[in-house]
Amino acid sequence: MSEAVPALVIGAGPAGLMAAETMATAGVPVVVAEAMPTPARKFLMAGKSGLNLTRDEPPDAFAARVTGGLSGGESGSPDAGQCGTDFSQDDLRAILRGFGPERVMDWARGLGTELFTGSTGRVFPVGMKASPLLRAWLARLGGMGAELRTRWRWTGFAGDALCFETPDGPRAVTSGVTVLALGGASWPRLGSDAAWVPWLQAVGAGVAPFRPANMGFRVNWSPQMAPLAGCAVKGTALSAGDLSSRGEWVVARHGIEGGGIYEIAAALRDGAPGTVDLAPGLTAQALVGRLARPRGRLSVGNWLRRILGDPLKVALLMEWGRPLPAEPAALAARIKALPLRHAGPMGLDRAISSAGGITLPALTRDLELRARPRVFAAGEMLDWEAPTGGYLLTTCLATGRHAGLAAAARLGHAPV
């Protein structure tokens, strides 16, 4: 069976729903096709830990934390990048300046969601849940005439049509415009399985291989660390390359995870050595002074616990810093820059997000596929990455809105 619709959105995550809302607001009838039984599953999963919508910081500072087109390994169109209208890193940041933290907060409040800003600038719903916001959003979309079709799994192109497996059998849909918002490759069990990659490569769109982002790292812990699995590491400073973090992180059974690690994960993944400052509140000179005091009859472990004030920090020092220098200045230097020893990143199935996807040169500044006119893309399908802390969700919403605006304009509809 086949049908024709004015506008089609494939993927009912944040980027797809925002594209649908943007087009519906402009008066475009929209059909949203979602492969899973219910929409926005990854969005709901993120909401279990509080739904960090955005981060309350200046637009330029916010946009600078989102990097795009750095994955390399492009496949697809051999001349991608030769057109002056190609999408670029600067265009991505301009999209974020146009729909950044303030706009996202206004949008959420418009759905009846009360917000609060934490001490680090992270913005959350007062109820710390995603489901009330999603219910209000879906209700508003339904009231605008947008049609949501679940269990509609996209299976590729057939000429001008897009093909689906549906509960009622195979269907083919032609549309005036299409927005693809199928997500990246992290947490595939929630729907983002990157099955679309060969279909876009087949039509000539450049796609960079996916890599984990905002992920933990495997560590081959010694048996002495086993009792500490699950413990949170607080009061440290992490660094790798030009990235740094003061956030908490966790000693997991098979590695290290948590927000503090995720903030430097991209640099660690790409080969930069990482270090941990176990005493960021002390200068090296002050630490040397403490280490120079007589140890007396204390064991090395107990002596270090008195100085660092945290047995977990001492355990990390003993794990990653041996042999410990005897001279106070050298030991202080080790404590202030403890090598973060790991055995590589954890896989995509456990990553918060992914890097890679549709390469920026494969897109126009409207987020339209150069290889497939009238087909736009948004969200984690695109080759960009950002740390956790509100940057991920805001970028998905912003690119969804941008693609929706461009798709509506292609149909001759201006935003209301």
C-alpha positions as CSV (number, residue, x, y, z in Angstrom):
1,M,0.0,0.0,0.0
2,S,1.1,3.5,-0.6
3,E,0.1,7.0,0.3
4,A,1.2,10.6,0.0
5,V,1.6,13.1,2.8
6,P,2.7,16.7,2.9
7,A,5.3,16.2,5.6
8,L,6.8,13.2,7.2
9,V,9.0,12.9,10.3
10,I,10.8,9.6,11.0
11,G,11.7,9.2,14.6
12,A,9.7,10.4,17.7
13,G,12.5,11.5,19.9
14,P,13.2,15.1,21.0
15,A,14.6,16.2,17.6
16,G,11.8,14.6,15.6
17,L,9.0,15.8,17.9
18,M,10.5,19.4,17.7
19,A,10.6,19.2,13.9
20,A,7.0,18.1,13.9
21,E,5.9,20.8,16.3
22,T,7.7,23.5,14.2
23,M,6.1,22.4,11.0
24,A,2.7,22.0,12.6
25,T,3.0,25.5,14.1
26,A,3.6,26.7,10.5
27,G,0.4,25.0,9.4
28,V,1.9,22.0,7.8
29,P,0.0,18.6,8.3
30,V,2.6,16.2,9.7
31,V,2.9,12.5,10.1
32,V,5.4,11.2,12.6
33,A,6.6,7.6,12.2
34,E,8.2,5.8,15.1
35,A,9.6,2.3,15.1
36,M,9.1,1.6,18.8
37,P,5.7,1.0,20.5
38,T,5.9,4.3,22.3
39,P,7.7,7.6,21.5
40,A,10.8,9.2,23.0
41,R,12.1,6.2,24.9
42,K,15.6,7.5,25.3
43,F,14.2,10.8,26.5
44,L,12.2,9.0,29.2
45,M,15.3,7.0,30.2
46,A,17.2,10.3,30.6
47,G,14.4,11.6,32.7
48,K,14.9,8.8,35.3
49,S,18.0,10.7,36.5
50,G,16.3,14.1,36.5
51,L,15.9,15.2,32.8
52,N,18.7,17.8,32.5
53,L,17.0,19.9,29.8
54,T,19.7,22.6,29.3
55,R,22.3,24.6,31.1
56,D,21.8,28.2,32.1
57,E,24.9,29.9,30.6
58,P,25.6,32.5,28.0
59,P,24.7,31.4,24.4
60,D,28.3,31.6,23.1
61,A,29.7,29.7,26.0
62,F,27.0,27.1,25.6
63,A,27.4,26.7,21.8
64,A,31.2,26.3,22.2
65,R,30.7,23.1,24.1
66,V,29.1,21.4,21.1
67,T,31.6,20.2,18.5
68,G,30.7,18.9,15.1
69,G,32.3,17.3,12.1
70,L,35.4,16.0,14.0
71,S,34.8,12.2,13.6
72,G,36.6,11.7,10.3
73,G,36.3,8.5,8.3
74,E,33.6,10.0,6.0
75,S,32.0,7.6,3.5
76,G,29.6,8.3,0.8
77,S,29.7,11.2,-1.8
78,P,33.3,11.5,-3.0
79,D,33.0,15.3,-3.5
80,A,31.3,16.1,-0.2
81,G,32.6,19.4,1.1
82,Q,33.0,21.1,-2.3
83,C,29.8,23.1,-2.1
84,G,29.9,26.6,-0.5
85,T,26.4,26.0,1.0
86,D,27.7,23.0,3.1
87,F,26.8,22.9,6.7
88,S,29.7,23.7,9.1
89,Q,30.7,23.9,12.7
90,D,29.9,27.6,12.7
91,D,26.4,26.9,11.4
92,L,25.8,24.4,14.1
93,R,26.7,26.9,16.8
94,A,24.5,29.5,15.1
95,I,21.6,27.1,15.4
96,L,22.3,26.8,19.1
97,R,22.5,30.6,19.6
98,G,19.1,30.8,17.9
99,F,17.5,28.2,20.1
100,G,19.7,28.0,23.2
101,P,19.1,27.6,26.9
102,E,16.7,30.6,27.3
103,R,14.5,29.5,24.4
104,V,14.4,25.9,25.6
105,M,13.4,27.0,29.1
106,D,10.6,29.1,27.6
107,W,9.5,26.2,25.5
108,A,9.3,23.9,28.5
109,R,7.4,26.4,30.6
110,G,5.0,26.8,27.8
111,L,4.2,23.1,28.3
112,G,3.4,23.8,31.9
113,T,6.7,22.5,33.3
114,E,8.2,24.4,36.2
115,L,12.0,24.5,36.2
116,F,14.8,25.1,38.6
117,T,18.5,25.7,38.0
118,G,21.0,23.8,40.1
119,S,24.3,25.1,41.6
120,T,26.2,24.1,38.4
121,G,23.8,25.8,36.1
122,R,22.0,22.7,35.0
123,V,18.3,23.1,34.4
124,F,15.7,20.5,35.5
125,P,11.9,20.2,35.8
126,V,10.9,20.7,39.4
127,G,9.3,17.2,39.4
128,M,12.6,15.8,38.1
129,K,10.8,13.6,35.6
130,A,10.4,13.5,31.8
131,S,7.0,11.9,31.6
132,P,4.8,14.9,32.5
133,L,6.6,17.1,30.0
134,L,6.3,14.4,27.3
135,R,2.6,13.9,27.9
136,A,2.0,17.6,27.6
137,W,4.1,17.8,24.4
138,L,2.3,14.9,22.7
139,A,-1.1,16.3,23.7
140,R,-0.1,19.7,22.2
141,L,1.1,18.0,19.0
142,G,-2.1,16.0,18.7
143,G,-4.1,19.2,19.2
144,M,-2.2,20.8,16.3
145,G,-3.1,17.9,14.0
146,A,0.2,16.0,14.0
147,E,-0.4,12.2,13.6
148,L,1.8,9.8,15.5
149,R,2.2,6.3,14.0
150,T,4.0,3.8,16.3
151,R,5.6,0.5,15.3
152,W,6.3,2.0,11.9
153,R,9.9,1.0,11.2
154,W,11.6,2.7,8.3
155,T,13.3,0.2,5.9
156,G,14.8,2.5,3.3
157,F,14.1,4.2,0.0
158,A,12.3,2.9,-3.0
159,G,12.6,5.6,-5.7
160,D,10.8,8.7,-4.4
161,A,9.0,6.7,-1.6
162,L,10.1,5.8,1.9
163,C,9.3,2.2,2.9
164,F,8.1,1.0,6.3
165,E,7.3,-2.2,8.0
166,T,4.1,-1.6,10.0
167,P,1.5,-3.6,12.0
168,D,-0.6,-3.7,8.9
169,G,2.2,-4.9,6.6
170,P,4.6,-3.0,4.3
171,R,3.7,0.6,3.4
172,A,5.3,3.2,1.1
173,V,5.0,6.9,1.7
174,T,5.8,9.8,-0.5
175,S,6.1,13.2,1.1
176,G,6.6,16.8,0.2
177,V,9.3,17.0,2.8
178,T,10.9,14.5,5.2
179,V,12.8,15.0,8.4
180,L,14.9,12.1,9.5
181,A,15.5,12.1,13.3
182,L,16.4,8.5,14.0
183,G,19.1,9.1,16.6
184,G,22.6,7.9,16.7
185,A,24.0,4.5,17.8
186,S,24.0,4.6,21.6
187,W,21.5,2.6,23.8
188,P,20.2,0.7,20.7
189,R,17.6,-1.2,22.7
190,L,15.8,2.1,23.1
191,G,15.5,2.5,19.3
192,S,18.6,4.3,18.1
193,D,20.2,1.3,16.3
194,A,21.8,3.2,13.3
195,A,20.1,0.8,10.9
196,W,19.6,3.7,8.6
197,V,23.4,4.1,7.8
198,P,23.5,1.9,4.7
199,W,20.4,3.4,3.2
200,L,21.9,6.9,3.3
201,Q,25.3,5.7,2.1
202,A,23.6,4.0,-0.8
203,V,22.1,7.4,-2.0
204,G,25.5,9.1,-1.6
205,A,25.2,10.8,1.8
206,G,28.5,10.9,3.8
207,V,28.3,9.1,7.1
208,A,31.1,9.0,9.6
209,P,31.5,5.8,11.7
210,F,29.8,6.0,15.1
211,R,31.9,6.0,18.3
212,P,30.9,6.1,21.9
213,A,30.6,9.6,23.6
214,N,29.8,10.4,27.2
215,M,30.8,6.9,28.1
216,G,32.8,5.2,30.9
217,F,36.2,3.6,30.5
218,R,37.2,0.1,31.3
219,V,39.8,-0.4,34.1
220,N,41.5,-3.6,35.0
221,W,41.2,-3.1,38.8
222,S,43.4,-5.0,41.2
223,P,41.5,-7.2,43.7
224,Q,42.0,-4.6,46.4
225,M,39.6,-2.2,44.6
226,A,36.7,-4.7,44.4
227,P,35.1,-3.7,47.7
228,L,35.0,-0.1,46.4
229,A,32.8,-0.8,43.4
230,G,29.9,1.6,43.3
231,C,31.6,4.3,45.4
232,A,31.4,7.9,44.3
233,V,34.7,9.9,43.9
234,K,34.1,13.4,45.1
235,G,36.4,16.5,45.4
236,T,38.8,15.8,42.5
237,A,39.7,17.6,39.3
238,L,40.0,15.6,36.1
239,S,41.8,16.7,32.9
240,A,42.5,15.3,29.5
241,G,43.7,17.3,26.5
242,D,42.0,20.7,26.7
243,L,39.0,19.3,28.7
244,S,38.6,19.5,32.5
245,S,36.0,18.5,35.0
246,R,35.3,18.9,38.7
247,G,32.3,16.6,38.7
248,E,31.7,13.5,40.6
249,W,32.5,10.1,39.1
250,V,32.1,6.5,40.1
251,V,34.4,3.5,40.6
252,A,32.4,0.8,38.8
253,R,33.0,-2.9,38.9
254,H,34.8,-2.9,35.5
255,G,35.8,0.7,35.1
256,I,35.0,4.4,35.8
257,E,31.8,6.2,34.9
258,G,29.8,9.2,35.8
259,G,29.4,12.9,34.9
260,G,32.9,13.9,35.8
261,I,34.4,11.3,33.5
262,Y,31.9,12.1,30.7
263,E,33.1,15.7,30.6
264,I,36.6,14.6,29.5
265,A,35.6,11.4,27.7
266,A,36.0,12.7,24.2
267,A,39.7,13.6,24.8
268,L,40.4,10.3,26.6
269,R,38.7,8.3,23.8
270,D,40.8,10.1,21.2
271,G,44.1,9.3,23.0
272,A,44.9,12.2,25.3
273,P,46.3,11.1,28.6
274,G,44.1,11.8,31.6
275,T,45.1,12.9,35.1
276,V,43.3,13.2,38.4
277,D,44.1,15.9,41.0
278,L,43.2,14.3,44.3
279,A,43.7,17.5,46.2
280,P,42.4,20.4,44.0
281,G,41.7,22.5,47.1
282,L,45.4,22.5,48.0
283,T,48.3,24.1,46.2
284,A,51.3,22.0,45.5
285,Q,53.3,23.9,48.0
286,A,50.7,23.4,50.8
287,L,50.6,19.7,50.0
288,V,54.4,19.4,50.1
289,G,54.2,21.0,53.6
290,R,51.8,18.4,54.8
291,L,53.7,15.5,53.3
292,A,57.0,16.8,54.9
293,R,55.7,16.3,58.4
294,P,56.9,13.2,60.2
295,R,54.8,10.1,59.6
296,G,55.6,8.6,63.0
297,R,54.2,5.1,63.5
298,L,51.4,5.5,61.0
299,S,51.2,3.1,58.1
300,V,51.5,4.7,54.7
301,G,47.8,4.2,54.1
302,N,46.7,5.8,57.3
303,W,49.1,8.7,56.9
304,L,47.8,9.5,53.5
305,R,44.2,9.2,54.7
306,R,45.0,12.0,57.2
307,I,46.4,14.1,54.5
308,L,43.8,13.5,51.8
309,G,40.8,13.0,54.1
310,D,39.3,10.3,52.0
311,P,40.1,6.6,51.9
312,L,38.8,6.3,48.3
313,K,41.3,8.9,47.1
314,V,44.1,7.0,48.9
315,A,43.0,3.7,47.2
316,L,43.1,5.4,43.8
317,L,46.6,6.8,44.6
318,M,47.8,3.3,45.6
319,E,46.1,1.8,42.5
320,W,47.4,4.2,39.9
321,G,50.4,5.9,41.5
322,R,52.7,3.1,42.6
323,P,55.5,3.0,43.3
324,L,54.9,6.1,45.4
325,P,57.7,8.6,45.5
326,A,59.4,9.0,48.9
327,E,60.3,12.6,48.5
328,P,57.5,15.1,49.5
329,A,57.7,17.2,46.4
330,A,57.6,14.3,44.0
331,L,54.7,12.7,46.0
332,A,52.8,15.9,45.9
333,A,53.2,16.1,42.2
334,R,51.9,12.5,41.9
335,I,48.8,13.4,44.0
336,K,48.2,16.6,42.0
337,A,48.5,14.8,38.6
338,L,47.7,11.1,39.2
339,P,47.7,9.3,35.8
340,L,44.2,8.1,35.0
341,R,45.0,4.5,33.7
342,H,42.3,2.9,31.6
343,A,41.9,0.1,29.1
344,G,39.8,2.0,26.6
345,P,36.2,3.3,26.3
346,M,33.1,1.2,27.0
347,G,31.0,0.4,24.0
348,L,28.1,2.1,22.3
349,D,25.6,0.0,24.0
350,R,26.4,1.7,27.3
351,A,27.3,5.2,26.1
352,I,25.1,8.1,26.9
353,S,25.5,9.4,23.3
354,S,27.5,8.8,20.2
355,A,29.9,10.7,17.9
356,G,29.7,10.2,14.2
357,G,26.8,10.1,11.8
358,I,25.8,12.2,8.8
359,T,28.9,14.3,8.1
360,L,28.4,18.1,8.1
361,P,29.6,18.6,4.5
362,A,26.8,16.1,3.4
363,L,24.3,18.7,4.6
364,T,23.2,22.2,3.4
365,R,22.9,24.9,5.9
366,D,19.2,24.0,6.1
367,L,20.2,20.5,7.3
368,E,19.0,19.1,3.9
369,L,20.8,16.1,2.5
370,R,22.7,17.2,-0.5
371,A,22.3,13.7,-1.9
372,R,18.6,13.6,-1.3
373,P,16.8,16.9,-1.8
374,R,13.7,17.6,0.3
375,V,15.0,15.2,3.0
376,F,16.3,16.9,6.1
377,A,18.1,15.4,9.2
378,A,18.4,16.4,12.8
379,G,19.5,15.3,16.3
380,E,22.0,12.6,17.0
381,M,22.0,11.4,13.4
382,L,24.3,14.3,12.7
383,D,28.1,14.2,13.3
384,W,28.4,16.2,16.5
385,E,29.0,15.6,20.2
386,A,28.8,17.4,23.4
387,P,29.2,16.6,27.1
388,T,26.3,15.8,29.4
389,G,24.9,18.7,31.4
390,G,22.0,19.9,29.1
391,Y,24.1,20.3,25.9
392,L,22.8,17.0,24.3
393,L,19.1,17.6,24.7
394,T,19.2,21.2,23.8
395,T,21.2,20.5,20.6
396,C,18.7,17.8,19.6
397,L,15.8,20.3,20.1
398,A,17.6,23.1,18.3
399,T,18.5,21.0,15.2
400,G,15.0,19.6,15.1
401,R,13.6,23.0,15.1
402,H,16.0,24.2,12.4
403,A,15.2,21.3,10.1
404,G,11.5,21.8,10.8
405,L,11.7,25.5,9.8
406,A,13.6,24.7,6.6
407,A,11.2,21.9,5.7
408,A,8.1,24.1,6.2
409,A,9.7,26.9,4.2
410,R,10.3,24.4,1.3
411,L,6.5,23.8,1.3
412,G,5.9,27.6,1.3
413,H,4.9,27.8,4.9
414,A,6.4,30.5,7.1
415,P,6.6,30.1,10.9
416,V,3.8,31.6,12.9
